Amino acid sequence: MNLADFCPLFRLLILLTGFLGAVSPLGFGKSKTASYSIDFTVSQTAEHQTNILRTSDGISPFRLGDPAFFLSPTQTIPVTQAFPFLTLAPTAEATSFDPSILQLQVRFSTDDETWSDWQAITHFEEGPQNGQLYVGNLMYLDTTMRYFQYMVLFNQNVQSLAAVKLKNLRFDFFSPGQVQVVGPGSFYQLPGHGNEVTQCECSLPAFANRTDWNCPDGQAPSCSVPEFTPTTHMVIHHSAGPNTSINWAATVLSIWNFHVNTNGWCDIGYNWIIDPNGVIYEGRGGGDNVRGAHFCATNSNTMGICLLGTFTSQSPSEAAINSLRKLLSWKSCQEDLDPLAMTFHPSSGKTLHTISGHQDGCATACPGASFYQDLPNLRIEVDTALAACQGLSSIDQDLALDNFQLYPNPASHEVRLSWDQLSPAKGTLLLMSAEGKVVRQMNLSLFPGYMRFSVPTADLPSGWYLLQVEAGSLVQRKKVLVSQ
């Protein structure tokens, strides 16, 4: 991890206190955060414990070779009136977090009588690179939960009392508050961008900016001094969170809070986030090619894209994949990258696919087994879309209809085309997006003379399109800019 990825000292000091009060008045309006901290170097009441030794270094098994566990009393969740959901981010400090030796679990209740199943706290691989500090993956809870319990389990495989000691444990709770649900955003220009249309026909797709998802720092970078890096590799992630949500923008805000206030980074780690509805969210602030924090502490020359959800046994939605394809095509076009290539990545010292999964960089299951298996097909799709984009500026004109004209261009409601037809023929008219998707198709019956047709475009998103007319053995292709 780079030093620039860490927050100012005061953010870390805030989280070292025992209880943090709500940072805003009670109610659904603003976000709220609170923490519950346990210091095992001092006396901690247990509902039940077996084979536990307590020292000034923390707790560990009393007898080697026997299992040990510490079960907490019921604890009250220190955030009330959560909305639209509640998140929990666990952190701990210990001499070892080998899962065959030490495990942490947590469960929840609405009434202190009926409890959920115990849930294992799993490791957040992109957490601080500190052997004694453990950050668990973000957990999402229903707003009705009022109580929780935690359990510390030491396996009988502990061979030395010095091998594992749990010293501190902290649970960070967060309620996003009233975050407006957003659909596909307007076309925003990032700092460092010129006119995307003139730079590359694979344009930057529409996205929701940081203000749309209520980033506490707004459009300003959360990092005091953002660092920039040219992109040579694009890294795909999944959030390992829920696959459904009533408010995905609030989910993005929760990830920001997790990365900043639990992990200690200066900003959200991902450059881009995509929800299952296909909405693209601007992530780390600073503009194009700002260096993120997402790829095994080797972030230089990467762009990180996270799809919201867990894709271990299922693939992302078609809407999410379509937006991902557009984003990858844009960046490939902008940086002149080959989506099918494998090239050397200096920061990691590895030869990686231009479009890689998080697990290609380090030991992690991200972006999920099912999604990772889809990446070869995704690379081909991006290459096809890129070829369609680049084909717009290098159209084969060897076979052309006589006196072919197209107007207006740019077009808004419709584009009209005309040509002189020399002989009868059957023809086809296709209008394709820059990603290669056919959005209009017309079968034509052609007769000698002056031919005129109009193609409606009012319902199409702004961007470049390829219009192709086949008339017998003749073909004409022209690029069309739709501007709404």
Backbone torsions as a table, in degrees:
resi	resn	phi	psi	omega
1	MET	NA	144.5	179.4
2	ASN	-88.8	148.3	-179.4
3	LEU	-57.1	-31.9	-178.6
4	ALA	-67.2	-13.9	-179.3
5	ASP	-81.9	-8.1	-176.7
6	PHE	-95.5	151.6	-176.7
7	CYS	-77.1	164.7	169.5
8	PRO	-57.4	155.9	-172.4
9	LEU	-58.7	-32.6	-175.0
10	PHE	-65.8	-30.9	178.3
11	ARG	-64.4	-37.6	179.2
12	LEU	-72.1	-39.0	-178.7
13	LEU	-65.1	-35.2	178.9
14	ILE	-59.2	-41.0	-174.2
15	LEU	-80.4	-5.2	177.6
16	LEU	-86.4	-7.5	177.8
17	THR	-79.2	164.5	-175.8
18	GLY	-70.8	-70.1	177.9
19	PHE	-107.3	135.0	171.7
20	LEU	-109.0	129.0	178.0
21	GLY	-74.0	169.0	176.5
22	ALA	-60.6	140.1	-177.9
23	VAL	-87.3	0.6	176.9
24	SER	-146.5	164.4	179.7
25	PRO	-58.4	156.1	177.3
26	LEU	-61.3	148.3	-177.8
27	GLY	129.8	-178.6	-173.4
28	PHE	-93.4	-1.8	-170.1
29	GLY	-68.4	-56.6	-172.9
30	LYS	-114.6	165.2	179.3
31	SER	-71.1	154.8	179.7
32	LYS	-135.8	143.2	178.1
33	THR	-139.4	145.8	177.5
34	ALA	-156.0	151.0	-177.4
35	SER	-126.5	149.2	174.3
36	TYR	-121.7	122.0	-174.3
37	SER	-117.4	143.0	178.8
38	ILE	-126.2	125.4	177.5
39	ASP	-109.6	107.7	-175.6
40	PHE	-79.6	-1.4	176.0
41	THR	-80.1	-12.2	175.0
42	VAL	-116.6	173.4	-175.3
43	SER	-63.6	127.8	175.9
44	GLN	-125.6	125.8	179.6
45	THR	-69.6	135.2	177.5
46	ALA	-117.4	141.8	170.7
47	GLU	-69.6	-36.0	174.9
48	HIS	-159.8	143.0	174.8
49	GLN	-147.6	147.8	179.8
50	THR	-136.1	128.7	174.6
51	ASN	58.4	42.8	-178.8
52	ILE	-107.0	130.8	174.2
53	LEU	-109.7	127.6	179.8
54	ARG	-110.0	126.9	177.4
55	THR	-134.5	-178.9	177.9
56	SER	-69.4	-10.4	177.4
57	ASP	-96.3	-4.1	-179.1
58	GLY	124.6	-158.9	179.0
59	ILE	-109.8	151.9	179.2
60	SER	-158.9	172.0	177.5
61	PRO	-64.1	143.0	177.1
62	PHE	-80.0	-44.9	178.2
63	ARG	-111.0	126.5	177.7
64	LEU	-69.8	147.6	177.6
65	GLY	86.8	-7.0	177.6
66	ASP	-115.4	144.3	176.3
67	PRO	-66.3	153.8	178.9
68	ALA	-140.0	147.8	175.0
69	PHE	-151.5	155.4	178.5
70	PHE	-127.3	119.5	178.7
71	LEU	-110.3	123.9	-176.8
72	SER	-77.2	159.1	166.1
73	PRO	-66.2	169.8	174.6
74	THR	-63.7	131.6	179.2
75	GLN	-114.5	145.1	177.2
76	THR	-87.6	129.8	176.8
77	ILE	-65.1	124.0	-170.8
78	PRO	-82.8	17.6	173.2
79	VAL	-123.8	123.0	177.9
80	THR	-108.8	159.9	179.3
81	GLN	52.7	48.1	178.1
82	ALA	-69.0	149.1	-179.8
83	PHE	-161.2	140.8	-9.4
84	PRO	-83.1	-5.3	174.0
85	PHE	-155.3	176.4	-179.2
86	LEU	-123.6	138.8	176.0
87	THR	-116.7	155.0	176.7
88	LEU	-130.4	129.6	176.7
89	ALA	-122.0	110.8	-179.0
90	PRO	-91.1	143.9	170.9
91	THR	-135.5	154.6	-179.4
92	ALA	-151.5	160.2	177.6
93	GLU	-126.9	122.9	-178.3
94	ALA	-155.0	167.5	-179.7
95	THR	-80.6	-17.7	178.5
96	SER	-156.3	140.7	175.2
97	PHE	-123.9	33.2	172.7
98	ASP	-62.1	117.3	-175.8
99	PRO	-63.2	-17.2	175.6
100	SER	-78.5	-8.1	-179.4
101	ILE	-114.5	-46.6	-173.4
102	LEU	-129.2	131.7	176.1
103	GLN	-133.1	145.6	176.4
104	LEU	-118.6	135.8	179.4
105	GLN	-135.2	157.6	-178.4
106	VAL	-146.2	149.9	175.1
107	ARG	-141.3	166.5	-169.7
108	PHE	-136.9	157.8	-179.3
109	SER	-150.3	151.6	174.7
110	THR	-91.9	-21.7	-171.6
111	ASP	-137.5	6.7	-178.4
112	ASP	67.7	17.2	177.1
113	GLU	-125.7	-50.6	177.6
114	THR	-98.4	125.6	-173.0
115	TRP	-118.2	151.0	172.0
116	SER	-71.3	170.5	171.9
117	ASP	-67.1	156.5	174.3
118	TRP	-67.6	135.7	179.2
119	GLN	-117.0	127.8	177.6
120	ALA	-71.5	138.8	174.4
121	ILE	-84.0	114.9	-177.4
122	THR	-97.4	156.7	-171.6
123	HIS	-78.5	132.5	170.7
124	PHE	-86.8	104.9	-169.8
125	GLU	-64.0	-25.9	-178.6
126	GLU	-88.3	11.0	179.3
127	GLY	-66.7	178.5	-178.2
128	PRO	-53.4	137.7	-179.4
129	GLN	-82.2	69.5	-177.4
130	ASN	-134.4	117.6	-173.7
131	GLY	-59.8	-22.1	-177.9
132	GLN	-101.8	-4.2	-179.8
133	LEU	-111.9	124.5	-176.1
134	TYR	-116.9	127.6	175.8
135	VAL	-114.9	125.7	178.4
136	GLY	-87.1	158.7	177.3
137	ASN	-63.6	150.2	179.6
138	LEU	-64.5	133.7	179.4
139	MET	-113.1	141.4	-179.0
140	TYR	-109.5	129.2	-175.5
141	LEU	-121.2	153.1	173.2
142	ASP	-70.3	147.2	-176.3
143	THR	-68.6	-12.4	-179.9
144	THR	-80.9	-10.8	-178.3
145	MET	-69.0	131.5	-177.4
146	ARG	-121.3	-18.5	-174.6
147	TYR	-135.3	156.1	174.9
148	PHE	-147.5	158.1	172.4
149	GLN	-132.8	149.9	174.8
150	TYR	-124.1	157.0	-180.0
151	MET	-138.8	135.8	176.9
152	VAL	-108.9	125.5	-176.7
153	LEU	-119.5	123.5	173.0
154	PHE	-105.9	125.2	-179.5
155	ASN	-75.8	157.5	179.2
156	GLN	-68.1	-5.6	-179.7
157	ASN	-77.6	-3.0	178.4
158	VAL	-61.3	122.3	-176.2
159	GLN	-103.9	-14.0	-178.0
160	SER	-150.1	140.0	178.5
161	LEU	-63.4	-25.3	178.5
162	ALA	-81.3	-10.2	-175.0
163	ALA	-70.0	-33.8	-177.3
164	VAL	-152.0	125.8	173.4
165	LYS	-139.8	127.4	177.1
166	LEU	-94.7	120.8	-173.5
167	LYS	-103.3	-51.5	-176.3
168	ASN	-131.9	147.5	177.5
169	LEU	-139.5	136.4	-178.6
170	ARG	-140.0	139.6	177.7
171	PHE	-119.9	115.2	178.1
172	ASP	-97.2	119.2	177.9
173	PHE	-103.2	145.5	-176.9
174	PHE	-146.9	133.8	172.4
175	SER	-116.3	120.5	-176.6
176	PRO	-64.2	-29.0	-175.9
177	GLY	80.9	-163.3	-174.2
178	GLN	-79.7	96.5	176.3
179	VAL	-109.7	126.0	-177.5
180	GLN	-64.2	132.6	174.5
181	VAL	-68.9	130.7	-176.9
182	VAL	-117.2	146.3	170.5
183	GLY	-101.2	-168.4	177.9
184	PRO	-54.1	127.5	-173.7
185	GLY	-77.7	174.6	172.4
186	SER	-68.6	169.9	178.3
187	PHE	-79.5	108.1	180.0
188	TYR	-99.2	145.6	173.8
189	GLN	-98.7	128.1	177.0
190	LEU	-83.9	150.8	173.0
191	PRO	-55.0	137.5	-178.8
192	GLY	95.8	-11.9	177.1
193	HIS	-93.8	144.3	166.3
194	GLY	-98.0	-146.1	175.2
195	ASN	-78.1	110.7	-175.7
196	GLU	-61.1	-32.1	-177.7
197	VAL	-62.7	-38.8	-178.7
198	THR	-83.2	-22.0	178.2
199	GLN	-75.2	-43.5	-174.9
200	CYS	-161.9	136.7	-177.8
201	GLU	-69.0	-18.8	169.9
202	CYS	-81.1	90.3	-172.0
203	SER	-79.5	157.6	174.1
204	LEU	-62.9	122.2	-178.5
205	PRO	-69.1	162.3	178.6
206	ALA	-61.7	145.7	-179.0
207	PHE	-150.7	159.3	173.8
208	ALA	-87.5	128.6	-176.7
209	ASN	-85.1	-178.8	-174.0
210	ARG	-62.7	-35.4	178.3
211	THR	-63.5	-34.6	-178.9
212	ASP	-61.6	-34.6	-179.8
213	TRP	-100.5	20.3	173.0
214	ASN	64.6	34.9	175.2
215	CYS	-55.9	127.7	-178.1
216	PRO	-56.5	-25.6	178.8
217	ASP	-96.7	4.4	178.9
218	GLY	60.9	-142.7	179.7
219	GLN	-76.2	-17.0	179.3
220	ALA	-68.2	144.2	177.0
221	PRO	-61.7	137.6	174.9
222	SER	-72.1	-28.7	176.3
223	CYS	-78.5	131.6	-177.2
224	SER	-62.7	-35.1	178.0
225	VAL	-131.0	87.3	179.3
226	PRO	-60.9	143.0	176.4
227	GLU	-109.5	146.6	-174.5
228	PHE	-119.9	153.1	-177.6
229	THR	-151.6	135.9	175.2
230	PRO	-66.2	143.1	-176.5
231	THR	-90.9	124.3	172.6
232	THR	-117.4	-19.6	-178.6
233	HIS	-138.1	141.5	179.1
234	MET	-113.8	124.5	-170.5
235	VAL	-111.1	129.5	-175.3
236	ILE	-101.9	135.5	-179.7
237	HIS	-128.8	163.2	159.0
238	HIS	-121.1	156.5	-175.5
239	SER	-79.5	-13.6	-177.2
240	ALA	60.2	26.9	177.6
241	GLY	-110.2	-164.2	-178.1
242	PRO	-63.5	151.9	176.5
243	ASN	-92.1	-2.9	176.0
244	THR	-132.6	150.8	178.4
245	SER	-161.2	147.2	174.6
246	ILE	-85.1	-8.9	-178.2
247	ASN	-157.6	95.8	-177.5
248	TRP	-71.5	-29.4	177.2
249	ALA	-62.9	-37.5	176.3
250	ALA	-66.1	-32.1	175.9
251	THR	-64.4	-41.9	177.7
252	VAL	-62.0	-42.4	178.2
253	LEU	-62.0	-38.5	179.2
254	SER	-64.5	-38.0	177.2
255	ILE	-66.5	-39.9	175.8
256	TRP	-57.9	-48.0	-179.1
257	ASN	-61.4	-40.7	178.6
258	PHE	-62.5	-47.4	-178.6
259	HIS	-66.9	-37.8	-174.3
260	VAL	-86.6	-54.5	-170.3
261	ASN	-89.7	-16.6	173.3
262	THR	-102.5	-48.9	-176.8
263	ASN	-77.1	-25.2	-178.4
264	GLY	85.2	16.9	175.9
265	TRP	-82.2	165.8	-178.7
266	CYS	-84.6	-13.3	-176.6
267	ASP	-162.9	172.2	173.7
268	ILE	-59.3	144.6	-172.0
269	GLY	-78.3	-31.0	-173.9
270	TYR	-84.1	147.3	173.9
271	ASN	-77.1	-35.3	-178.2
272	TRP	-141.3	150.1	176.0
273	ILE	-132.2	141.8	-179.4
274	ILE	-128.8	130.3	179.4
275	ASP	-95.8	169.4	-177.1
276	PRO	-62.2	-18.6	175.9
277	ASN	-82.8	-2.0	180.0
278	GLY	90.3	2.8	178.4
279	VAL	-72.3	130.0	177.8
280	ILE	-97.9	131.8	179.4
281	TYR	-114.4	134.9	171.8
282	GLU	-69.1	127.2	-178.2
283	GLY	-94.7	-113.1	-175.5
284	ARG	-56.4	134.0	-177.0
285	GLY	-79.6	156.5	177.6
286	GLY	130.7	-21.9	177.6
287	GLY	111.4	-168.5	-176.1
288	ASP	-65.2	139.6	177.3
289	ASN	64.7	21.6	171.1
290	VAL	-70.4	139.2	-177.3
291	ARG	-78.1	127.9	-178.9
292	GLY	-94.4	-164.9	177.8
293	ALA	-138.8	91.3	-171.5
294	HIS	-156.0	-11.6	-168.7
295	PHE	-124.2	69.1	167.7
296	CYS	57.2	37.5	179.5
297	ALA	60.9	21.8	175.7
298	THR	-129.1	64.6	-167.5
299	ASN	-87.5	-14.0	-179.5
300	SER	-59.6	143.8	176.8
301	ASN	65.3	23.9	178.0
302	THR	-126.0	155.6	167.3
303	MET	-122.7	123.2	-176.6
304	GLY	-99.7	128.5	179.5
305	ILE	-123.7	124.1	-178.7
306	CYS	-113.2	125.6	172.7
307	LEU	-93.2	128.8	-176.5
308	LEU	-73.5	128.1	-179.5
309	GLY	130.8	177.7	177.1
310	THR	-116.3	123.9	-173.1
311	PHE	-122.3	43.8	175.6
312	THR	-73.1	-43.6	-177.2
313	SER	-121.5	3.1	176.0
314	GLN	-142.4	157.3	-179.7
315	SER	-93.6	160.0	176.2
316	PRO	-63.2	163.3	178.4
317	SER	-65.8	158.4	178.4
318	GLU	-63.2	-35.7	178.4
319	ALA	-62.9	-41.4	179.1
320	ALA	-66.8	-43.3	-179.7
321	ILE	-64.0	-39.0	179.1
322	ASN	-62.0	-42.8	177.9
323	SER	-67.9	-38.5	177.2
324	LEU	-62.2	-41.8	179.5
325	ARG	-60.8	-42.1	179.0
326	LYS	-64.7	-42.9	-178.3
327	LEU	-65.0	-43.0	179.4
328	LEU	-68.5	-36.2	178.8
329	SER	-66.2	-42.3	177.9
330	TRP	-59.1	-49.0	-176.7
331	LYS	-68.9	-37.0	177.2
332	SER	-61.8	-41.7	179.4
333	CYS	-67.7	-44.7	-177.2
334	GLN	-63.5	-41.1	-175.2
335	GLU	-99.2	3.8	-179.3
336	ASP	57.4	51.9	-179.3
337	LEU	-100.9	146.8	175.9
338	ASP	-94.7	111.4	-177.0
339	PRO	-62.2	-19.6	-176.8
340	LEU	-97.6	-1.5	-172.4
341	ALA	-86.8	163.5	166.8
342	MET	-122.6	126.4	-177.6
343	THR	-135.2	163.2	-177.8
344	PHE	-74.2	133.6	177.1
345	HIS	-110.1	105.0	-171.1
346	PRO	-59.3	-38.9	-174.7
347	SER	-62.7	-39.5	-179.8
348	SER	-91.3	-17.8	-176.3
349	GLY	74.0	18.1	-176.1
350	LYS	-118.4	153.0	170.7
351	THR	-90.3	118.4	-170.3
352	LEU	-125.0	154.9	169.5
353	HIS	-62.6	146.2	172.8
354	THR	-54.3	-41.1	173.4
355	ILE	-107.5	103.5	-175.1
356	SER	-114.0	160.9	169.8
357	GLY	-94.3	156.1	179.4
358	HIS	-52.6	-39.3	-176.4
359	GLN	-68.3	-12.0	175.3
360	ASP	-71.4	-14.8	-177.4
361	GLY	-101.0	-29.0	-177.8
362	CYS	-162.4	178.8	-174.8
363	ALA	-75.2	95.9	177.3
364	THR	-155.4	154.9	176.2
365	ALA	-86.0	-8.5	-178.2
366	CYS	-64.5	135.4	10.8
367	PRO	-95.3	33.2	-179.8
368	GLY	96.4	141.4	-174.4
369	ALA	-59.5	-43.3	-178.0
370	SER	-67.1	-45.6	-179.4
371	PHE	-66.6	-39.8	-178.3
372	TYR	-61.0	-35.5	178.4
373	GLN	-68.7	-19.8	179.3
374	ASP	-82.3	-13.6	-172.5
375	LEU	-62.2	-38.7	177.0
376	PRO	-57.4	-43.0	177.5
377	ASN	-66.3	-37.3	178.8
378	LEU	-61.5	-41.2	179.4
379	ARG	-60.2	-41.5	179.4
380	ILE	-65.7	-42.1	179.9
381	GLU	-63.5	-40.6	179.0
382	VAL	-66.9	-39.9	178.1
383	ASP	-62.2	-40.0	177.8
384	THR	-65.3	-44.5	178.8
385	ALA	-63.5	-40.4	179.1
386	LEU	-63.4	-40.7	178.5
387	ALA	-63.4	-37.4	177.6
388	ALA	-64.7	-42.8	178.4
389	CYS	-60.9	-52.2	-175.7
390	GLN	-68.3	-27.1	177.1
391	GLY	-65.7	-21.9	179.0
392	LEU	-64.7	-26.6	-177.3
393	SER	-102.4	0.4	179.3
394	SER	-140.9	60.7	-173.3
395	ILE	-81.6	134.1	178.3
396	ASP	-70.7	119.4	-178.3
397	GLN	-110.2	17.6	-176.0
398	ASP	-63.4	-41.9	177.1
399	LEU	-106.1	116.7	-174.9
400	ALA	-139.1	143.7	173.4
401	LEU	-73.2	150.1	-175.0
402	ASP	-73.7	129.1	173.9
403	ASN	60.4	40.6	-177.8
404	PHE	-73.3	127.7	179.7
405	GLN	-131.3	147.0	-178.5
406	LEU	-139.5	130.7	-177.1
407	TYR	-163.7	158.1	-14.3
408	PRO	-73.3	157.9	179.2
409	ASN	-148.6	102.8	15.5
410	PRO	-69.1	153.1	-179.5
411	ALA	-116.8	152.4	176.1
412	SER	-119.1	-68.7	-175.8
413	HIS	-84.9	-33.6	179.8
414	GLU	-161.1	160.2	171.9
415	VAL	-121.3	135.5	-177.9
416	ARG	-110.3	142.8	179.8
417	LEU	-137.5	152.7	-178.3
418	SER	-151.6	154.4	175.0
419	TRP	-163.2	167.7	176.6
420	ASP	-93.7	117.7	-179.5
421	GLN	-93.1	125.8	-174.0
422	LEU	-88.8	-24.6	-176.9
423	SER	-153.4	161.1	178.7
424	PRO	-64.1	146.7	179.9
425	ALA	-167.8	158.2	167.7
426	LYS	-93.1	139.7	-176.2
427	GLY	-138.5	173.1	178.5
428	THR	-138.6	137.7	174.9
429	LEU	-116.0	128.2	178.5
430	LEU	-125.8	137.2	169.6
431	LEU	-119.5	120.2	-174.6
432	MET	-119.5	142.9	175.7
433	SER	-71.9	169.5	179.2
434	ALA	-64.1	-20.1	178.4
435	GLU	-86.4	0.2	178.1
436	GLY	92.3	5.1	-179.2
437	LYS	-85.8	131.5	178.2
438	VAL	-76.3	119.3	-179.1
439	VAL	-107.2	-16.3	174.1
440	ARG	-143.1	138.8	175.7
441	GLN	-144.8	129.0	-179.4
442	MET	-133.5	133.7	171.8
443	ASN	-88.2	134.4	-172.7
444	LEU	-116.5	136.5	167.7
445	SER	-107.6	112.7	-169.1
446	LEU	-108.5	141.6	-179.9
447	PHE	-129.6	157.0	178.7
448	PRO	-58.6	138.7	178.8
449	GLY	130.0	-162.8	-175.8
450	TYR	-90.3	114.7	-175.9
451	MET	-100.6	138.4	177.4
452	ARG	-136.9	137.7	178.1
453	PHE	-142.8	155.5	172.7
454	SER	-128.3	144.3	-178.4
455	VAL	-121.9	119.4	-179.5
456	PRO	-69.0	140.1	-179.3
457	THR	-133.3	4.5	-172.8
458	ALA	-62.3	-29.8	-176.9
459	ASP	-93.7	6.5	-176.8
460	LEU	-94.8	143.4	175.3
461	PRO	-65.3	152.0	176.7
462	SER	-61.2	145.2	178.1
463	GLY	148.5	-177.8	179.9
464	TRP	-84.5	143.1	176.3
465	TYR	-135.4	157.5	177.1
466	LEU	-113.3	120.2	177.9
467	LEU	-102.1	126.5	-177.7
468	GLN	-128.4	130.0	175.7
469	VAL	-120.0	125.3	174.2
470	GLU	-110.3	125.5	-179.9
471	ALA	-132.4	96.2	-174.4
472	GLY	66.7	-123.7	179.5
473	SER	-91.8	0.3	-176.8
474	LEU	-99.8	144.3	-179.2
475	VAL	-133.9	137.1	173.8
476	GLN	-130.2	131.8	177.1
477	ARG	-126.8	135.8	174.6
478	LYS	-142.0	147.4	175.7
479	LYS	-89.1	144.3	-177.2
480	VAL	-126.7	133.3	174.2
481	LEU	-101.5	116.4	174.7
482	VAL	-92.9	124.5	-178.5
483	SER	-130.7	109.7	-177.3
484	GLN	-90.6	NA	NA
